Amino acid sequence: MGKKKPRYCEICGAPIKGPGHRIRIEGTELLVCDRCYEKYGKKKPGTFSIMPTGREPRRIPRPSPRPKREPKPRRERPLYTEEIVEDYAERVYRAIQRSGKSYEELSHEVGLSVNDLRSISHGYREPTIKEAKKLERYFGIKLIESGGEEPLEGRKTIPRDYEPTLGEIANIRIKKRKK
């Protein structure tokens, strides 16, 4: 017969010398060493928990709330429009022809895809304001007309926190279609 396999306390992990002790903690039977038996074995069944109880959890101090600042008086922005010129396709196409470069070369230099450049220059789609600004900057042409301030019933302004309603968006789209 070989050496007996050492047994370890199921609470503290220390090697058990001798037979060990069986105790019941929270409904579980455990094999424990003499020290853990002295500490936990004499408790009434069902009243002991290894998990610490009765201690208050450590409180993390919260930073005091910042004093609220007075909001800056809002400067109303005037209502203005930027529109793409009607003959944008001709202007872009002529600028591309004058440059003498291929669509692939221009797409890298302007910052638009080849397909976008082609579809704008052939009039298949209108460029966005951002795309038009890129084309204006690169070719030195005018694609955006700014309507400036529109005198609608006095001077109408749009507050910064304005969010249009669905009905207002639908009306805007209908007006654009009628033009």
Residue pairs with C-beta under 8 A, 6 or more apart in sequence:
6 15
6 16
7 15
7 16
7 20
7 31
8 14
8 15
8 16
9 15
9 16
9 20
9 31
9 32
9 33
9 35
9 36
10 30
10 31
10 32
11 30
11 32
11 33
11 36
11 40
11 50
12 32
12 33
12 35
12 36
14 33
14 35
14 36
15 33
16 31
16 32
16 33
17 33
17 34
18 34
20 31
20 32
20 33
21 31
21 32
21 33
21 34
21 36
21 37
21 41
22 29
22 30
22 31
22 32
23 29
23 30
23 32
23 36
23 37
23 40
23 41
24 30
24 45
25 40
25 48
25 49
25 50
26 46
26 48
26 49
26 50
32 40
32 41
40 48
40 50
74 159
74 160
76 157
76 158
76 159
77 157
77 158
77 160
78 149
78 155
78 157
79 149
79 150
79 152
79 156
79 157
79 158
80 146
80 147
80 148
80 149
80 150
81 146
81 147
81 150
82 129
82 144
82 145
82 146
82 147
83 144
83 145
83 146
83 147
84 126
84 127
84 129
84 132
84 143
84 144
84 145
85 91
85 142
85 143
85 144
85 145
88 120
88 123
88 126
88 127
88 132
88 143
89 120
89 121
89 122
89 123
91 141
91 142
91 143
92 117
92 120
92 121
92 127
92 135
92 139
92 141
92 143
93 121
93 122
95 135
95 139
95 140
95 141
96 103
96 106
96 117
96 121
96 139
99 106
99 139
101 109
103 114
103 117
103 118
104 114
106 117
106 138
107 113
107 114
107 116
107 117
109 138
110 117
110 134
110 135
110 138
111 134
112 120
112 131
112 134
112 135
116 127
116 131
118 124
119 125
120 126
120 127
120 131
120 135
127 135
127 143
129 144
132 143
132 144
133 144
135 141
135 143
136 142
136 143
136 144
149 155
150 156
164 172
